[in-house]
């Protein structure tokens, strides 16, 4: 998703269309104008994101580039995978030594031709999970459908067809099925069904601001 012609020098790469639209609508609703400061590219998968890293950190004209990947079952491993490709592409880049919960930012270095680089591991740069584990923090505490969605998923006969680490994803999508635009996280954010003032959203928006502004 290209947000504006002025954002061609700043790029965010994500794993899928849901991530793309969630980020766009979160920015547009929580901090209008932020979504116009960078472009978003859907790389289709974790491997797709990793395949872009080496090219983008050396691409002329890019002043800032960010990579969002899911932690899945191991946040540190996926952070390391992105970081290793950055270092392989440009050995002059000094990698951070600590994996921080507020997201990774590597300062730009014109002397070696590297842009500002960011890494965010969904949901929170610490725990296992994915986009839906980020989204669950946005469900209003008083939402009447959420307990019903959870009860539905947890009441399904075992064995589940989905993996045990996908329970939150299943619950979120059961909840989304009752929204105005079933199944669409980005539009649930746009429509106000999800709240954007929680601490995790604010940390994520702060990371985007450090990276692109």
Beta strands, then each sheet from edge to edge (+ up, - down):
strand 1: 10-14
strand 2: 39-42
strand 3: 64-70
strand 4: 104-106
strand 5: 116-122
sheet 1: 2+ 1+ 3+ 5+ 4-
end
